[in-house]
Amino acid sequence: MKKGKYLLPNLFTSANLVSGFFSMIAAHNGQYTLAALVILLAAGLDCLDGKVARLTGSASAFGVEYDSLQICCLLAWPQDGSSIRGPCAH
């Protein structure tokens, strides 16, 4: 089995994570239209990572956990700069 096929879905997840952070930076800088477009891109990437994993037969426990971690990081990002909140904040 080729190891490269396991990398492909995780690249989608990584691109989703980067898109989410970029949208937060754009919104913080007042570029709300750009932030909204990047959020739509991130939503598309989030849908694709699992589909790509299933189509290539490369679904793994790591991929499931990485996707969950990515969602958790974006939900826990502080929106007002005061503290980290969200479902993963302790």
C-alpha positions as CSV (number, residue, x, y, z in Angstrom):
1,M,0.0,0.0,0.0
2,K,1.3,3.4,-0.9
3,K,1.9,5.8,2.0
4,G,1.2,8.9,-0.1
5,K,-2.5,8.2,-0.3
6,Y,-2.8,8.7,3.5
7,L,-1.4,12.2,3.1
8,L,-4.0,13.4,0.7
9,P,-7.0,13.7,3.0
10,N,-4.8,15.2,5.7
11,L,-3.7,17.9,3.3
12,F,-7.4,18.8,2.8
13,T,-7.7,19.0,6.6
14,S,-4.6,21.1,6.9
15,A,-5.8,23.5,4.2
16,N,-9.1,23.7,6.1
17,L,-7.2,24.7,9.3
18,V,-5.2,27.3,7.5
19,S,-8.3,28.7,5.8
20,G,-10.1,29.0,9.2
21,F,-7.2,30.9,10.7
22,F,-6.9,33.1,7.7
23,S,-10.6,34.0,7.9
24,M,-10.2,34.9,11.5
25,I,-7.3,37.2,10.6
26,A,-9.3,38.8,7.7
27,A,-12.3,39.4,10.0
28,H,-10.1,40.9,12.7
29,N,-8.7,43.3,10.0
30,G,-12.2,44.3,9.0
31,Q,-12.2,42.4,5.7
32,Y,-15.5,40.7,6.3
33,T,-16.3,39.8,2.7
34,L,-12.9,38.0,2.3
35,A,-13.4,36.3,5.7
36,A,-16.8,35.0,4.5
37,L,-15.4,33.7,1.3
38,V,-12.6,31.9,3.0
39,I,-15.1,30.4,5.5
40,L,-17.0,29.0,2.5
41,L,-13.8,27.6,1.1
42,A,-13.0,26.0,4.5
43,A,-16.5,24.4,4.6
44,G,-15.9,22.9,1.2
45,L,-12.6,21.5,2.3
46,D,-14.1,20.1,5.4
47,C,-16.6,18.2,3.3
48,L,-14.0,16.9,1.0
49,D,-11.4,15.5,3.4
50,G,-13.6,12.6,4.6
51,K,-14.9,11.9,1.1
52,V,-11.3,11.8,-0.3
53,A,-10.3,9.5,2.6
54,R,-13.1,7.1,1.8
55,L,-12.6,7.2,-2.0
56,T,-8.9,6.5,-1.7
57,G,-9.4,3.9,1.0
58,S,-7.1,5.8,3.3
59,A,-9.4,6.5,6.2
60,S,-7.5,6.2,9.5
61,A,-7.9,6.8,13.2
62,F,-5.3,9.6,12.9
63,G,-7.4,11.3,10.2
64,V,-10.5,11.2,12.3
65,E,-8.7,12.6,15.3
66,Y,-6.9,15.2,13.2
67,D,-10.2,16.4,11.7
68,S,-11.7,16.6,15.2
69,L,-8.7,18.5,16.5
70,Q,-8.9,21.0,13.6
71,I,-12.6,21.7,14.3
72,C,-11.8,22.0,18.0
73,C,-9.0,24.5,17.5
74,L,-11.1,26.7,15.4
75,L,-14.1,26.7,17.8
76,A,-11.9,27.4,20.8
77,W,-10.1,30.4,19.2
78,P,-10.7,33.5,21.3
79,Q,-13.0,35.8,19.5
80,D,-12.5,38.9,21.7
81,G,-8.8,38.3,22.7
82,S,-9.7,37.8,26.4
83,S,-9.6,34.0,26.9
84,I,-9.9,30.8,25.1
85,R,-13.4,29.4,25.1
86,G,-15.2,26.6,23.4
87,P,-15.9,22.9,23.6
88,C,-12.2,22.0,24.0
89,A,-11.2,24.7,26.5
90,H,-10.4,23.4,30.0
